[in-house]
């Protein structure tokens, strides 16, 4: 079973701040992109989720910056989904430059929103497992 998903992202010039490194908000975008790629690999595209009446929601995010990313860098962003009891789950993401240098660590708490009741689903792992074509990408 896969327990780690990874995607490589190229840093683009328009993502830089005045110091010449990636703007802090862009790290969140990289993380979001990697999480959606993991969901897509699991067979959970937006259409599937909307049809099922659910959608993932981020409830909390913490970023620890380790080294800067600059124009021309490539960064590997991982996703590890940690499922427990209850309505929420954790996502751990490591950002590593293509040369192997760790640049950031992102941790988050997420849930699965019932789009009609606007409440979190009681068993997000179970619900996603039933919808996914390859749930292993989400460690299910």
Secondary structure as UniProt FT lines:
FT   STRAND          5..10
FT   HELIX           13..15
FT   TURN            18..19
FT   STRAND          21..22
FT   HELIX           24..41
FT   TURN            42..43
FT   HELIX           46..52
FT   STRAND          54..65
FT   TURN            71..72
FT   STRAND          74..83
FT   STRAND          88..97
FT   TURN            98..99
FT   STRAND          102..114
FT   TURN            115..118
FT   STRAND          119..120
FT   TURN            122..123
FT   HELIX           124..131
FT   HELIX           135..138
//
